């Protein structure tokens, strides 16, 4: 029969086994979870977990501790080298000692950290997001949008209390050119796990609010370690597919995020974002001024040419009018001469024609025919041309040169 042990006795056995067999230091990798960031001089507590790559299910976990005397050294060096803080969700490579306490159980005591591992993981994560965006064919979609020639209505996504937002607005309002901009803030969380969700909500609100020329995402101030919060596929895809050009100014000179690769234009700081907008407006204003100058010059030249043409017309018009009158007078004289010649000839032709008609009429005069021995027979006042139109008993009148003969139709007979 097995010996019955108290829990303390069993834990003491486990403690002895671990101390005897795991007295070395070990490098271990995993993801930080349930991190409790201490105030200056305090101890660091958290949990290290390992997740299944496909299901994201936790397959192993261990409590970790870093004592204050060592934590401040590790924290400062890690932040300087990796640009990150020890926070939840960060992949780390830790040098640990295995501890087992009868009361507190199994834990790992952090002795050191490998900054290059975390840097490599962050770079890998960023590279994987960019590769997925490229595979989806949307990596450069926002960059393909045309930047409006006039950037007047500016939607800004930032923390309302951020100093960078104030600097951005101040620089736009006090620009040397006197440009006026309509700036509207859409507040968002710019640090921590809620960054992607908060910025996406602000982007959606901008589309619902109205028409804007440009969206600016700025994050003035803050630690470089917080920039990894912006490395989100969902947020990057939202910006890549966004229907308005997006300008980002969320880092420092040496910092980059996934958003910088998908945004239409990337600058380093909020001040640089304001400078970009002002310079864009200045360039467009210069183009408009040049266009105005060219139009003005062209219009003046055209007016001068028209004035010269009118002066020329005024000089030559009297001469042309005089020449025209002379031409018309010459034409009228020629026409008069033609009329004076044509009218007598026309009268002569008409007189000759009248004489011919007169002679023809005289030839056809019935009286001349009667004098020649011909007679004209009528019936009822109508000329008798054939007997078929006559009926028995009708009275005929036969006219001769000397008089008229009256007769009655007795019989009509064909030959």
C-alpha positions, 0 to 999 in steps of 0.5 A: 500500500502506497504511503499517504503524503500531505500536499506539502510533503508531495510538493517538497518531493517535487521541489527536491527532484527539480532542484537535483535535476534542473539546476541549470539555466535554460533558454525557452521561447513563448508568448507573454500573457497576463503581464503585470508591469510593475512600478519602478523598483517592483517585481515583474510577474506574468505568464509564458504560454505556447500556442498551437500554430494552426488552432491558436490553442494554448498547449503549454503555460508557465508562471514567470517572475523577474525580481526587481534587482534584475528586471530594471536592467533587463527592461531598459536593455530590451527596450533599447535594443528591441524598441519594445516593452515586455507586454502581453502578446509579445514573443520572447526568448528568455533565459530562465531558472526552474523553481518549484515552491511548496506553496506557490508551485512551479514557476520560471525565474527570468535571468535574461532575455534575447532581444534579437529573437523578439526583433526577428519575430516582430519582423517576421510577423510584419513580413507575413502580414505584408506577404498576405496583403500582396497575395490578396492583391491589395497592398498598393490599392490605397497608393493608387488613388489620386490625391485631390488637387485641393486638400481642404477637408481633413479627417484626423484619427488620433488621440484627442489629448495627444501633443502631436495632434495639437502640433499638427493642428497648430502648424496647419492653422499658422501656415505661411501661405494663409491656407484654410483647412477644415480639420475634424478629429475622430478620436481613437486609441493609439496605444495597446491591444485596442489600436486596430479595432479603434482605428477601424471604427474611426475609419468607418465613422469618417465615411458616415460623417461626410466627404473628406479629401484626406484621412490623416493617422497621427500618433505624436509622442509615445514609446517606439515599443508601442508601434507593434500595436499597428502591425495588424492585418485587419487594420492594414487591409482596411486602409489598403481598401479605403476609398480615400487617400490615407496619410500616416505619421505614427512613428519616429525617424527609424520606425516603420509599421505595416500601415506605412507600407499600405498608406497612400503617403507615409511621413514620420511625425504629425508635424511632417504630416502637416508640412506635407499637406501645406507643401502640397497646397503650395505646389497646387497654388503655384500651378494655379498662379502659373496658369493664371499668369499664362491665361492673363498673358494670352488674353492680353496678347489676344486683345492686342491682336484684335485691336491691331486687326480693328485698326487695320480694318478701320484704315482699309474700310473706307478705301474698300467702301470707295472701291465698292461704290465705284464698282457698283457705279461702273456696273450701273453705267454698264447696265444702263447702256445695255438697257438703252441698247436693248429696249429699242431692239426689243420694241423693234422685235415686238413691232415685227411680231405684231405685223406678222400676227396682223397679216395672219389674222387678215388671211384668216378673216371670214370675209375674205373667204366669202369674197373668194366664193366660199360660204359658211353654214350655221345651225342655231348659231353654231358652225355646221362641220358635218351632217351627222350633227343635223336633224330633219326639220332644222333651219340652216343659215348659209352666209355668202358674200352678198347675203344669207340663204335660209334652208330646212333639212329634209334628208341627211344621206351619206354618200 
